[in-house]
């Protein structure tokens, strides 16, 4: 028997060997009592138990064989436990304390055995000091390697968190779309952070309602994703509304704006509110882990901070998407309200039209179209494009469309109308530049104040002459498709865009036989990121050259051919018009001598013509109107004097006809309606015309004027009052 200290220690280790299970249980019990953090996570608890057994067996075996345990490598699972501690966010001091506690339990047992094996106090003391030195070296070496593994895992986790945050900056919020943004968060977090991710927004946020939110909260599931390991499908489906139960973690997060963390035997969950910079709660994101899938199963404090960072970025993107969607919806609604829902009744052309808003972040723009009935059975066709996008562009479009209608109402030629419209744009730009600062701009994507600009194409078609007068202000030229299957650009002087001022516009007249197809459009139809303008024009000409059963079908065919995705880069307005003509059978004209005696023959000619047209019921009103107009032209105008009757085509679905009476002379004086006093001998002619006609007015030409009146087969109420 070895009577030295080196011989006494192996004997003590062999004495404890039969009770090694009891020793392991004692160390484990001590750790559970003193450092319960090691047993909160199931995986960490398993590793701690395995490490404890391996450490005890390793130390006793080394002492029993006469080896220095401090020279032995720690068990491999020891480094894994250190990494798991780092992943769960447990402090490194917990690991170091566990080493010291375990060391104390084992030393107590070994030191208690030494006096039983030797009655030499000096030998026992020497062996005890020898044992304490060995234990200290062993714990120090094991702790050092554990700290290195712990720190390496902490560094790796830090890099992982930073990379995840960077990935969120690149992958979350790539589009101003609520569903896509929230799904991007779910996809990202489900890759390595959680086994199940769900995102619920308040229903009022999804619907864009700015109403106070009260409990119980009504949520709508907008995104969800399970991890690579799979798992049970959530009970709530995407886009399905559901009530958030009172007192639930989600309800508390919505009410307080604070995250909630839960850990059960089969699941760990983080519920994080989606908070905007303004402190508004949009909804909640839920991250869940299953211990059997994810290591570690519970969420550490660092995980909570990471989840809050991801939620904050997502909330900012969702808030931007909500604001964009609200602004886009408002602008689109405004745009659709301001554009004509149906064209006014007229017989000059058959029309069909389409409007498509931009499909990307550009949003709704200021493209517009219009069909305006004019006197003499003519019609004005308009297409325009305001620079910029958003509510301001739509509002500017409304003002310009109103201005065009007002200018068209006084029958200005196309070039003169564009000149006046140019002045309107210049005034609007000046007003915008000088406007007061009213606070933050609700539409940050709009063009700077004062930079209002637009393009416009204005055309007037006369079905009697079969001719069209057109002028454009920086707008793309129209396309004319003929009945022989050919289509080409109608060459027009380009003219400057509206808002430049000081430059002239030039009108061109073109003959358009009956059945000619005239296409007016904005540049969004032919321009694209991946297509040259000339390519778009060629494609448009080819499509319009092909026959179509109807104009509505032709519109759809054009959009399908040039915009196959249905989401144009810029706004698109398309107006197709197929011309009609009014032949000699619907037009009658007389040249009159500038003599009051010509009034009676004119009335007689009108009566005969109305009989031929089967409109005898209009004869009385027409004769009165013609008498007054011819008399005024002879008395106040200058020769030559000309009378013309036009019978437009009846409106579709209506058998009633209208009659247009026109009297032209070379004078420039405009007649005005006035109320005659009791003893006045004149001044009642135009009042009579206004009572008999559905509409009346004056249009000026290069030389002279035309006073016109429109009569309907429906007797105006003013006629009964006039002769009551």
C-alpha positions as CSV (number, residue, x, y, z in Angstrom):
1,X,0.0,0.0,0.0
2,X,1.4,3.4,-1.1
3,X,1.7,5.6,2.0
4,X,2.2,8.8,0.1
5,X,-0.3,11.5,-0.8
6,X,-0.3,10.4,-4.4
7,X,-1.2,6.9,-3.3
8,X,-4.0,8.1,-0.9
9,X,-6.0,10.0,-3.6
10,X,-6.5,6.9,-5.9
11,X,-7.7,4.9,-2.9
12,X,-10.2,7.7,-2.1
13,X,-11.4,7.7,-5.7
14,X,-11.8,3.8,-5.6
15,X,-13.7,4.1,-2.3
16,X,-16.3,6.5,-3.9
17,X,-16.6,4.4,-7.2
18,X,-19.4,2.2,-5.8
19,X,-21.4,5.3,-4.9
20,X,-20.7,7.3,-8.1
21,X,-24.4,7.4,-9.0
22,X,-25.1,8.9,-5.6
23,X,-22.4,11.5,-6.1
24,X,-23.7,12.4,-9.6
25,X,-27.2,12.8,-8.1
26,X,-25.8,15.0,-5.3
27,X,-24.1,17.3,-7.8
28,X,-27.2,17.5,-10.0
29,X,-29.4,18.3,-6.9
30,X,-27.1,21.1,-5.9
31,X,-27.1,22.6,-9.4
32,X,-30.9,22.4,-9.6
33,X,-31.2,24.3,-6.3
34,X,-28.5,26.9,-6.8
35,X,-28.5,27.5,-10.6
36,X,-32.1,26.6,-11.8
37,X,-31.4,28.5,-15.1
38,X,-29.5,25.4,-16.3
39,X,-32.7,23.4,-16.2
40,X,-35.3,25.8,-17.6
41,X,-34.7,24.8,-21.2
42,X,-35.2,21.0,-21.8
43,X,-32.2,20.7,-24.1
44,X,-30.0,22.6,-21.7
45,X,-31.2,20.5,-18.8
46,X,-30.3,17.3,-20.8
47,X,-26.8,18.6,-21.6
48,X,-26.3,19.7,-17.9
49,X,-27.2,16.2,-16.6
50,X,-24.9,14.5,-19.2
51,X,-22.1,16.9,-18.5
52,X,-22.4,16.4,-14.7
53,X,-22.1,12.6,-15.1
54,X,-19.2,12.8,-17.5
55,X,-17.3,15.3,-15.3
56,X,-17.8,13.1,-12.1
57,X,-16.8,9.9,-13.9
58,X,-13.9,11.6,-15.6
59,X,-12.5,13.1,-12.4
60,X,-12.8,9.8,-10.4
61,X,-11.4,7.7,-13.2
62,X,-8.4,10.0,-13.5
63,X,-7.7,10.0,-9.8
64,X,-8.2,6.2,-9.6
65,X,-5.6,5.7,-12.4
66,X,-3.2,8.1,-10.8
67,X,-3.6,10.7,-13.6
68,X,-3.9,14.4,-13.1
69,X,-7.5,15.2,-14.1
70,X,-6.5,18.7,-15.0
71,X,-4.6,17.3,-17.9
72,X,-7.7,15.6,-19.3
73,X,-9.9,17.2,-21.9
74,X,-13.4,18.1,-20.8
75,X,-16.2,16.1,-22.2
76,X,-17.3,17.1,-25.8
77,X,-20.8,17.9,-24.5
78,X,-19.4,20.5,-22.2
79,X,-18.6,22.8,-25.1
80,X,-22.1,22.2,-26.6
81,X,-23.6,23.1,-23.2
82,X,-21.6,26.4,-23.3
83,X,-22.9,27.1,-26.8
84,X,-26.4,26.3,-25.8
85,X,-26.1,28.7,-22.8
86,X,-25.1,31.4,-25.3
87,X,-28.0,30.6,-27.6
88,X,-30.5,30.8,-24.7
89,X,-29.1,34.1,-23.6
90,X,-27.9,32.8,-20.2
91,X,-25.1,34.6,-18.5
92,X,-21.6,33.0,-18.6
93,X,-21.5,33.5,-14.8
94,X,-24.1,30.7,-14.5
95,X,-21.8,28.3,-16.2
96,X,-18.8,29.3,-14.0
97,X,-20.8,29.1,-10.8
98,X,-22.0,25.6,-11.8
99,X,-18.3,24.5,-12.2
100,X,-17.5,25.8,-8.7
101,X,-20.6,24.2,-7.1
102,X,-19.9,20.9,-8.7
103,X,-16.3,21.1,-7.6
104,X,-17.4,21.7,-4.0
105,X,-19.7,18.7,-3.9
106,X,-17.0,16.3,-5.2
107,X,-14.3,17.7,-3.0
108,X,-16.5,17.4,0.1
109,X,-17.0,13.7,-0.7
110,X,-13.3,13.0,-1.5
111,X,-12.1,14.9,1.6
112,X,-14.5,13.0,3.8
113,X,-12.9,9.7,2.6
114,X,-9.3,10.7,3.3
115,X,-9.5,10.4,7.2
116,X,-11.1,6.9,6.8
117,X,-8.2,5.7,4.7
118,X,-5.3,7.0,6.8
119,X,-4.8,7.9,10.5
120,X,-1.8,10.0,9.7
121,X,-2.9,13.6,10.0
122,X,0.1,14.9,8.0
123,X,-0.6,12.5,5.1
124,X,-4.2,13.4,5.1
125,X,-3.4,17.1,5.1
126,X,-0.9,16.7,2.3
127,X,-3.3,14.7,0.2
128,X,-6.1,17.2,0.8
129,X,-3.9,20.1,-0.4
130,X,-2.8,18.0,-3.4
131,X,-6.5,17.3,-4.2
132,X,-7.5,21.0,-3.9
133,X,-4.7,22.0,-6.3
134,X,-5.8,19.3,-8.8
135,X,-9.4,20.4,-8.6
136,X,-8.6,24.1,-9.0
137,X,-6.5,23.4,-12.1
138,X,-9.2,21.1,-13.6
139,X,-12.0,23.7,-13.0
140,X,-9.9,26.5,-14.3
141,X,-9.0,24.6,-17.5
142,X,-12.6,23.4,-18.0
143,X,-14.0,26.9,-17.4
144,X,-11.5,28.5,-19.8
145,X,-12.5,26.2,-22.6
146,X,-16.2,26.6,-21.7
147,X,-15.9,30.4,-21.8
148,X,-14.1,30.3,-25.2
149,X,-16.9,28.1,-26.6
150,X,-19.5,30.4,-25.0
151,X,-17.9,33.6,-26.4
152,X,-17.5,32.1,-29.8
153,X,-21.2,31.2,-29.9
154,X,-22.1,34.6,-28.6
155,X,-20.1,36.2,-31.4
156,X,-21.6,33.9,-33.9
157,X,-25.1,34.7,-32.7
158,X,-24.3,38.4,-32.7
159,X,-23.2,38.2,-36.4
160,X,-26.3,36.1,-37.1
161,X,-28.6,38.7,-35.5
162,X,-26.8,41.5,-37.4
163,X,-27.1,39.6,-40.7
164,X,-30.8,39.0,-40.0
165,X,-31.4,42.6,-39.3
166,X,-29.6,43.5,-42.5
167,X,-31.6,40.9,-44.4
168,X,-34.7,42.5,-43.0
169,X,-33.7,45.8,-44.4
170,X,-33.2,44.3,-47.8
171,X,-36.1,41.8,-47.9
172,X,-38.9,43.4,-45.9
173,X,-40.7,46.3,-47.4
174,X,-39.6,45.8,-51.0
175,X,-43.0,47.0,-52.3
176,X,-45.7,49.4,-51.0
177,X,-48.0,46.4,-50.5
178,X,-49.3,45.4,-47.1
179,X,-49.8,41.7,-47.8
180,X,-46.4,41.4,-49.5
181,X,-44.5,43.3,-46.7
182,X,-45.9,41.2,-43.9
183,X,-45.3,37.9,-45.8
184,X,-41.7,39.0,-46.3
185,X,-41.3,39.2,-42.6
186,X,-42.9,35.8,-42.1
187,X,-40.7,34.2,-44.8
188,X,-37.5,35.7,-43.3
189,X,-38.2,34.9,-39.7
190,X,-39.3,31.3,-40.4
191,X,-36.0,30.4,-42.0
192,X,-33.9,30.3,-38.8
193,X,-35.6,32.3,-36.1
194,X,-38.9,30.5,-35.4
195,X,-40.9,27.5,-36.5
196,X,-44.1,29.4,-37.0
197,X,-44.6,33.1,-37.8
198,X,-48.0,34.8,-38.1
199,X,-48.8,38.4,-38.7
200,X,-52.2,39.9,-37.7
201,X,-53.2,43.5,-38.5
202,X,-56.1,45.4,-37.0
203,X,-59.0,45.1,-39.4
204,X,-59.4,48.9,-39.5
205,X,-55.7,49.2,-40.7
206,X,-56.3,46.7,-43.5
207,X,-59.5,48.5,-44.6
208,X,-57.9,51.9,-44.3
209,X,-60.5,53.1,-41.8
210,X,-59.2,55.9,-39.5
211,X,-61.5,54.9,-36.6
212,X,-60.7,54.4,-32.9
213,X,-59.9,50.8,-32.0
214,X,-61.6,49.3,-29.0
215,X,-61.5,45.9,-27.3
216,X,-62.2,43.2,-28.2
217,X,-59.8,43.7,-31.1
218,X,-60.8,42.6,-34.5
219,X,-57.7,41.3,-36.3
220,X,-57.1,40.0,-39.9
221,X,-54.5,37.4,-40.6
222,X,-52.3,38.9,-43.4
223,X,-49.3,36.5,-43.4
224,X,-48.1,33.3,-42.0
225,X,-45.2,30.8,-42.6
226,X,-44.0,27.6,-41.0
227,X,-40.3,26.7,-40.7
228,X,-38.4,24.1,-42.7
229,X,-39.3,21.4,-40.1
230,X,-43.0,22.0,-40.7
231,X,-45.7,21.7,-38.1
232,X,-49.4,22.0,-37.5
233,X,-51.2,24.6,-39.7
234,X,-52.6,27.6,-37.8
235,X,-56.3,27.6,-37.1
236,X,-56.7,31.0,-38.7
237,X,-56.3,31.3,-42.5
238,X,-54.7,34.2,-44.4
239,X,-57.1,37.1,-44.9
240,X,-59.5,35.6,-42.4
241,X,-60.8,38.0,-39.7
242,X,-60.8,36.9,-36.1
243,X,-61.4,38.3,-32.6
244,X,-58.5,38.7,-30.3
245,X,-59.6,37.2,-26.9
246,X,-59.5,39.5,-23.9
247,X,-56.5,38.9,-21.7
248,X,-54.6,37.0,-24.3
249,X,-50.9,37.9,-25.0
250,X,-51.9,39.5,-28.3
251,X,-54.6,41.6,-26.6
252,X,-52.2,42.8,-24.0
253,X,-49.6,43.6,-26.7
254,X,-52.2,45.6,-28.6
255,X,-53.4,47.4,-25.5
256,X,-50.1,48.3,-23.9
257,X,-47.7,48.3,-26.9
258,X,-45.4,45.9,-24.9
259,X,-44.2,42.5,-26.1
260,X,-45.2,39.3,-24.4
261,X,-43.2,36.1,-23.9
262,X,-44.6,32.7,-23.1
263,X,-42.8,29.3,-22.6
264,X,-44.7,26.0,-22.1
265,X,-43.6,22.4,-22.3
266,X,-44.3,22.2,-26.1
267,X,-43.9,25.7,-27.3
268,X,-42.2,29.1,-26.8
269,X,-43.9,32.2,-28.1
270,X,-43.1,35.8,-28.6
271,X,-45.9,38.3,-29.3
272,X,-44.6,41.6,-30.5
273,X,-46.7,44.6,-31.4
274,X,-46.2,46.4,-34.7
275,X,-45.7,50.0,-33.6
276,X,-45.2,53.0,-35.9
277,X,-42.9,55.9,-35.2
278,X,-46.0,57.8,-34.2
279,X,-46.9,55.3,-31.5
280,X,-49.8,53.8,-33.4
281,X,-50.3,50.0,-33.1
282,X,-51.0,48.4,-36.4
283,X,-51.2,44.7,-35.2
284,X,-49.1,41.9,-33.8
285,X,-46.4,39.5,-35.0
286,X,-46.3,36.1,-33.3
287,X,-43.1,34.0,-33.3
288,X,-43.3,30.4,-32.1
289,X,-40.7,27.7,-31.5
290,X,-41.2,24.0,-30.8
291,X,-38.4,22.4,-28.7
292,X,-38.3,19.3,-30.9
293,X,-37.6,21.4,-34.0
294,X,-35.7,24.5,-32.8
295,X,-32.5,24.6,-30.6
296,X,-32.9,26.3,-28.2
297,X,-36.6,26.0,-27.8
298,X,-37.1,29.1,-25.7
299,X,-36.6,32.7,-26.6
300,X,-33.8,34.6,-24.9
301,X,-33.7,38.4,-24.2
302,X,-31.6,38.9,-27.3
303,X,-34.2,37.1,-29.3
304,X,-36.8,39.4,-27.9
305,X,-34.8,42.4,-28.9
306,X,-34.3,41.0,-32.4
307,X,-38.0,40.3,-32.8
308,X,-38.8,43.9,-31.8
309,X,-36.3,45.2,-34.3
310,X,-37.8,43.0,-37.1
311,X,-41.3,44.1,-36.0
312,X,-40.3,47.8,-36.0
313,X,-38.9,47.6,-39.5
314,X,-42.0,45.8,-40.7
315,X,-44.3,48.3,-39.0
316,X,-42.6,51.2,-40.7
317,X,-42.9,49.4,-44.1
318,X,-46.6,48.5,-43.4
319,X,-47.3,52.1,-42.3
320,X,-45.8,53.4,-45.5
321,X,-47.8,50.9,-47.5
322,X,-51.0,51.9,-45.7
323,X,-50.4,55.5,-46.3
324,X,-49.5,54.9,-50.0
325,X,-52.5,52.6,-50.4
326,X,-54.8,55.2,-48.8
327,X,-53.3,58.0,-51.0
328,X,-53.4,55.8,-54.1
329,X,-57.0,54.8,-53.4
330,X,-58.0,58.4,-52.8
331,X,-56.3,59.6,-56.0
332,X,-57.7,56.7,-58.0
333,X,-61.2,57.4,-56.6
334,X,-60.8,61.1,-57.4
335,X,-59.5,60.2,-60.9
336,X,-62.4,57.9,-61.7
337,X,-65.0,60.3,-60.4
338,X,-63.5,63.2,-62.4
339,X,-63.3,61.1,-65.6
340,X,-66.5,60.8,-67.7
341,X,-68.3,57.6,-66.7
342,X,-70.4,57.7,-69.9
343,X,-70.1,60.0,-72.9
344,X,-72.7,62.6,-73.7
345,X,-75.1,61.7,-76.5
346,X,-73.9,62.7,-79.9
347,X,-74.2,61.4,-83.4
348,X,-70.8,62.3,-84.9
349,X,-68.7,59.4,-83.7
350,X,-69.0,56.0,-81.9
351,X,-66.5,56.0,-79.0
352,X,-64.9,53.6,-76.5
353,X,-62.4,54.4,-73.8
354,X,-60.2,53.0,-71.1
355,X,-58.2,54.3,-68.2
356,X,-55.5,52.3,-66.3
357,X,-53.6,53.7,-63.4
358,X,-49.9,53.1,-63.0
359,X,-49.1,49.7,-61.5
360,X,-46.0,50.5,-59.4
361,X,-45.0,53.1,-56.8
362,X,-45.6,55.9,-59.3
363,X,-49.3,55.8,-58.4
364,X,-52.3,57.4,-60.0
365,X,-51.4,60.2,-62.5
366,X,-53.1,62.9,-64.3
367,X,-54.1,61.2,-67.6
368,X,-57.6,62.1,-68.8
369,X,-59.9,61.8,-71.8
370,X,-63.2,63.5,-72.7
371,X,-65.9,63.6,-75.4
372,X,-67.6,66.9,-75.7
373,X,-70.7,67.6,-77.9
374,X,-70.4,70.8,-79.8
375,X,-72.9,72.8,-81.9
376,X,-73.6,71.8,-85.5
377,X,-73.5,68.1,-84.6
378,X,-69.8,68.3,-84.1
379,X,-67.8,66.6,-81.3
380,X,-64.6,67.4,-79.5
381,X,-62.2,64.6,-78.6
382,X,-59.6,65.3,-75.9
383,X,-56.8,63.3,-74.4
384,X,-54.3,64.9,-71.9
385,X,-51.5,64.0,-69.5
386,X,-50.5,66.0,-66.4
387,X,-46.9,65.8,-65.2
388,X,-46.5,63.9,-62.0
389,X,-48.6,61.4,-59.9
390,X,-50.8,61.3,-56.9
391,X,-53.7,63.4,-55.6
392,X,-52.2,66.7,-56.8
393,X,-51.8,65.4,-60.4
394,X,-55.4,64.2,-60.3
395,X,-56.7,67.5,-59.0
396,X,-54.7,69.4,-61.6
397,X,-56.2,67.1,-64.2
398,X,-59.7,68.0,-63.0
399,X,-59.0,71.7,-63.3
400,X,-57.6,71.3,-66.8
401,X,-60.5,69.1,-67.9
402,X,-62.9,71.7,-66.6
403,X,-61.0,74.4,-68.4
404,X,-61.1,72.5,-71.6
405,X,-64.9,72.0,-71.3
406,X,-65.4,75.7,-70.6
407,X,-63.3,76.7,-73.6
408,X,-64.9,74.1,-75.8
409,X,-68.3,75.5,-74.8
410,X,-67.5,78.8,-76.6
411,X,-66.5,76.8,-79.7
412,X,-62.8,77.9,-79.9
413,X,-60.7,76.3,-82.7
414,X,-58.2,73.7,-81.5
415,X,-55.2,75.9,-81.7
416,X,-56.8,78.8,-79.9
417,X,-58.2,76.5,-77.2
418,X,-54.7,75.2,-76.5
419,X,-53.4,78.7,-76.3
420,X,-55.9,79.6,-73.6
421,X,-55.2,76.3,-71.9
422,X,-51.5,77.1,-71.9
423,X,-52.3,80.3,-70.0
424,X,-54.4,78.3,-67.5
425,X,-51.4,76.0,-66.8
426,X,-49.1,79.0,-66.4
427,X,-51.5,80.6,-63.8
428,X,-51.8,77.3,-61.9
429,X,-48.0,77.0,-61.8
430,X,-47.7,80.5,-60.5
431,X,-50.3,79.8,-57.8
432,X,-48.6,76.6,-56.7
433,X,-45.3,78.3,-56.5
434,X,-46.6,81.2,-54.4
435,X,-48.9,79.1,-52.2
436,X,-48.5,79.3,-48.4
437,X,-46.7,76.5,-46.5
438,X,-49.5,74.4,-44.9
439,X,-47.4,71.8,-43.2
440,X,-46.1,68.4,-44.2
441,X,-47.0,67.4,-47.7
442,X,-49.5,64.5,-47.6
443,X,-48.3,63.3,-51.0
444,X,-44.4,63.3,-50.8
445,X,-44.1,61.6,-54.2
446,X,-45.6,64.5,-56.1
447,X,-43.7,67.0,-58.3
448,X,-42.3,70.1,-56.6
449,X,-44.7,73.0,-56.3
450,X,-44.7,75.3,-59.3
451,X,-43.6,72.6,-61.7
452,X,-47.1,72.0,-63.2
453,X,-47.0,70.9,-66.8
454,X,-49.2,68.9,-69.1
455,X,-49.6,67.7,-72.7
456,X,-52.9,67.7,-74.6
457,X,-54.4,66.7,-77.9
458,X,-57.6,68.4,-78.9
459,X,-59.6,67.3,-82.0
460,X,-62.9,68.6,-83.4
461,X,-64.8,66.4,-85.9
462,X,-67.5,67.7,-88.1
463,X,-69.8,64.9,-89.5
464,X,-71.3,67.2,-92.0
465,X,-68.0,68.0,-93.7
466,X,-66.4,64.7,-92.8
467,X,-63.4,66.6,-91.6
468,X,-61.4,66.8,-88.4
469,X,-59.4,69.7,-87.1
470,X,-56.7,68.8,-84.6
471,X,-53.9,70.5,-82.6
472,X,-51.5,69.1,-80.0
473,X,-49.5,70.5,-77.2
474,X,-46.4,68.2,-76.8
475,X,-48.7,65.2,-76.9
476,X,-48.1,61.9,-78.8
477,X,-49.8,62.1,-82.3
478,X,-53.0,60.2,-83.0
479,X,-53.3,57.1,-85.2
480,X,-55.9,56.8,-88.0
481,X,-57.0,53.4,-89.1
482,X,-58.8,53.2,-92.5
483,X,-61.3,50.6,-93.7
484,X,-58.8,49.1,-96.1
485,X,-56.8,47.6,-93.2
486,X,-54.1,50.3,-93.1
487,X,-53.2,52.4,-90.1
488,X,-50.7,55.2,-89.6
489,X,-49.8,58.3,-87.6
490,X,-51.6,61.5,-88.4
491,X,-48.8,64.0,-88.8
492,X,-49.4,67.1,-86.7
493,X,-47.1,69.9,-85.7
494,X,-45.9,68.9,-82.2
495,X,-46.5,72.2,-80.4
496,X,-44.9,72.9,-77.0
497,X,-46.1,71.2,-73.8
498,X,-48.6,73.3,-71.8
499,X,-47.1,75.7,-69.3
500,X,-44.2,77.0,-71.3
501,X,-46.0,80.0,-72.8
502,X,-45.1,82.3,-75.7
503,X,-45.0,79.6,-78.3
504,X,-47.8,79.1,-80.9
505,X,-50.0,76.1,-81.6
506,X,-50.9,75.0,-85.1
507,X,-54.1,73.2,-86.2
508,X,-54.3,70.8,-89.1
509,X,-57.4,69.6,-90.9
510,X,-57.8,66.0,-92.1
511,X,-60.5,64.3,-94.0
512,X,-62.0,61.3,-92.2
513,X,-64.5,59.4,-94.2
514,X,-67.3,57.5,-92.5
515,X,-66.0,54.4,-90.6
516,X,-62.5,55.8,-90.0
517,X,-61.0,54.9,-86.7
518,X,-59.3,57.6,-84.8
519,X,-57.1,56.6,-81.8
520,X,-56.1,59.1,-79.1
521,X,-53.9,57.9,-76.2
522,X,-51.3,58.9,-73.7
523,X,-47.6,57.9,-73.8
524,X,-48.0,55.3,-71.0
525,X,-49.6,53.0,-73.6
526,X,-46.6,52.9,-75.9
527,X,-43.7,53.5,-73.6
528,X,-42.2,50.8,-71.3
529,X,-38.9,50.2,-69.5
530,X,-38.1,47.3,-71.8
531,X,-39.6,48.7,-75.1
532,X,-38.7,51.6,-77.3
533,X,-41.4,54.1,-78.2
534,X,-41.2,53.3,-81.9
535,X,-41.7,49.6,-81.1
536,X,-44.8,50.5,-79.1
537,X,-46.2,52.7,-82.0
538,X,-45.6,50.0,-84.5
539,X,-47.5,47.5,-82.3
540,X,-50.3,49.9,-81.8
541,X,-50.7,50.5,-85.5
542,X,-50.7,46.8,-86.2
543,X,-53.4,46.1,-83.6
544,X,-55.6,49.0,-84.8
545,X,-55.3,47.9,-88.4
546,X,-56.9,44.6,-87.7
547,X,-60.7,44.5,-87.8
548,X,-62.6,44.2,-84.5
549,X,-66.3,43.4,-83.9
550,X,-66.7,46.5,-81.7
551,X,-64.8,49.4,-80.3
552,X,-65.0,47.9,-76.9
553,X,-63.3,44.8,-78.2
554,X,-60.7,46.9,-80.0
555,X,-59.9,48.7,-76.7
556,X,-59.4,45.4,-74.9
557,X,-57.3,44.0,-77.8
558,X,-55.0,47.1,-77.7
559,X,-54.5,46.8,-73.9
560,X,-53.8,43.1,-74.1
561,X,-51.3,43.5,-76.9
562,X,-49.3,46.5,-75.5
563,X,-49.8,45.9,-71.7
564,X,-49.9,42.1,-71.3
565,X,-49.2,42.3,-67.6
566,X,-52.0,44.7,-67.0
567,X,-49.8,46.9,-64.8
568,X,-48.4,49.8,-66.8
569,X,-45.3,51.7,-65.7
570,X,-47.3,55.0,-66.3
571,X,-51.0,55.9,-66.4
572,X,-52.7,55.0,-69.6
573,X,-55.7,56.8,-71.3
574,X,-57.1,55.4,-74.5
575,X,-59.9,56.9,-76.6
576,X,-61.1,55.2,-79.8
577,X,-63.6,57.0,-82.1
578,X,-65.2,55.7,-85.3
579,X,-66.5,58.5,-87.5
580,X,-70.0,58.9,-88.9
581,X,-71.1,61.3,-91.5
582,X,-74.3,63.2,-92.1
583,X,-75.1,63.1,-95.8
584,X,-77.2,65.5,-98.0
585,X,-80.3,63.7,-96.8
586,X,-79.7,65.1,-93.3
587,X,-78.5,68.6,-94.2
588,X,-80.4,71.4,-95.9
589,X,-79.0,74.9,-96.5
590,X,-80.2,78.2,-98.1
591,X,-78.3,81.3,-99.0
592,X,-80.5,84.3,-98.1
593,X,-80.5,87.8,-99.4
594,X,-79.9,90.5,-96.7
595,X,-83.5,91.7,-97.0
596,X,-86.3,91.3,-94.4
597,X,-88.4,89.9,-97.2
598,X,-86.2,86.8,-97.2
599,X,-87.6,85.7,-93.8
600,X,-90.9,84.4,-95.2
601,X,-89.2,82.2,-97.9
602,X,-86.9,80.9,-95.3
603,X,-89.8,79.9,-93.1
604,X,-91.5,78.2,-96.0
605,X,-88.3,76.3,-96.9
606,X,-87.9,75.1,-93.4
607,X,-91.6,73.9,-93.3
608,X,-91.1,71.9,-96.5
609,X,-87.9,70.3,-95.3
610,X,-89.4,69.3,-92.0
611,X,-92.3,67.7,-93.8
612,X,-89.8,65.7,-95.9
613,X,-88.0,64.6,-92.7
614,X,-91.3,63.7,-91.0
615,X,-90.9,66.3,-88.3
616,X,-94.1,68.3,-88.8
617,X,-94.5,68.5,-85.0
618,X,-91.4,70.7,-84.9
619,X,-92.5,73.0,-87.7
620,X,-94.1,75.7,-85.6
621,X,-91.1,76.0,-83.2
622,X,-88.6,75.8,-86.0
623,X,-90.3,78.5,-88.0
624,X,-90.4,80.8,-85.0
625,X,-86.7,80.2,-84.2
626,X,-85.6,80.6,-87.8
627,X,-87.6,83.8,-88.2
628,X,-85.9,85.4,-85.2
629,X,-82.4,84.2,-86.1
630,X,-82.7,85.3,-89.7
631,X,-84.2,88.6,-88.8
632,X,-81.3,89.3,-86.3
633,X,-78.7,88.3,-88.9
634,X,-80.2,90.6,-91.5
635,X,-80.8,93.5,-89.1
636,X,-77.5,93.4,-87.1
637,X,-75.1,91.2,-89.1
638,X,-73.5,91.5,-92.5
639,X,-73.9,89.5,-95.6
640,X,-73.6,86.8,-96.7
641,X,-76.4,85.2,-94.7
642,X,-76.9,81.5,-94.7
643,X,-79.5,79.2,-93.1
644,X,-78.7,75.5,-92.4
645,X,-80.8,72.7,-90.9
646,X,-79.1,69.6,-89.6
647,X,-80.9,66.4,-88.6
648,X,-78.5,64.4,-86.4
649,X,-78.8,60.7,-86.1
650,X,-81.2,59.7,-83.2
651,X,-79.4,58.6,-80.0
652,X,-79.1,54.9,-79.6
653,X,-82.2,53.4,-77.9
654,X,-84.2,56.6,-78.5
655,X,-86.6,57.2,-81.3
656,X,-86.8,61.0,-80.7
657,X,-84.9,63.3,-83.0
658,X,-83.4,66.7,-82.6
659,X,-83.1,69.5,-85.1
660,X,-80.3,71.9,-85.4
661,X,-81.0,75.4,-86.8
662,X,-78.0,77.6,-87.8
663,X,-77.9,81.1,-89.2
664,X,-74.5,82.4,-90.3
665,X,-73.4,85.9,-91.3
666,X,-70.1,87.8,-91.7
667,X,-70.7,90.1,-88.8
668,X,-68.7,89.8,-85.5
669,X,-71.4,91.1,-83.1
670,X,-72.4,88.5,-80.6
671,X,-76.2,88.6,-79.7
672,X,-77.0,88.6,-76.0
673,X,-80.1,87.5,-74.2
674,X,-81.8,90.3,-72.3
675,X,-85.1,90.9,-70.6
676,X,-87.2,93.5,-72.5
677,X,-89.1,96.1,-70.5
678,X,-92.9,96.4,-70.8
679,X,-93.0,99.1,-73.4
680,X,-90.0,98.0,-75.5
681,X,-90.9,97.2,-79.1
682,X,-87.9,94.7,-79.5
683,X,-85.5,92.6,-77.5
684,X,-87.7,89.6,-77.1
685,X,-86.4,87.5,-80.1
686,X,-83.6,85.7,-78.3
687,X,-85.8,85.2,-75.2
688,X,-88.3,83.4,-77.5
689,X,-85.5,81.3,-79.0
690,X,-84.2,80.4,-75.5
691,X,-87.7,79.3,-74.5
692,X,-88.3,77.2,-77.7
693,X,-84.8,75.6,-78.0
694,X,-83.3,72.9,-75.7
695,X,-79.9,74.7,-76.2
696,X,-78.7,77.7,-78.2
697,X,-75.6,79.7,-78.6
698,X,-73.1,81.5,-80.8
699,X,-69.8,80.3,-82.3
700,X,-67.3,82.4,-84.1
701,X,-65.3,81.6,-87.2
702,X,-62.3,83.3,-88.8
703,X,-64.8,85.5,-90.6
704,X,-68.2,85.9,-89.1
705,X,-70.3,84.0,-86.7
706,X,-73.1,81.4,-86.5
707,X,-76.1,81.5,-84.1
708,X,-77.5,78.1,-83.5
709,X,-80.4,76.5,-81.7
710,X,-81.2,72.9,-81.0
711,X,-84.9,71.8,-81.0
712,X,-86.2,68.5,-79.7
713,X,-89.3,66.5,-80.4
714,X,-90.0,66.8,-76.7
715,X,-91.8,70.2,-76.4
716,X,-89.8,72.4,-73.9
717,X,-91.7,73.5,-70.8
718,X,-90.8,77.1,-71.7
719,X,-93.1,76.9,-74.7
720,X,-96.2,76.2,-72.6
721,X,-95.3,79.1,-70.2
722,X,-94.6,81.4,-73.1
723,X,-98.1,81.0,-74.6
724,X,-100.0,80.3,-71.5
